[in-house]
């Protein structure tokens, strides 16, 4: 698992999801002290939010794929804030 203080913003969807799965696994074991559990829970929530944002961005890009009148498929770049 990535270091607790590692920035989430720079993680790819896959890396963030992998770390989120590790956080959930640790929390499910019920052998983590309360304070560490709270820290893990907060990190997990941030990872979940990051993954959701990455998915929304991907969905927006997919939504921009259009089919022209001539039947060709074109993709238009989209700026995601």
Order of alpha helices (4+ residues) and beta strands (2+ residues): alpha-alpha-beta-beta
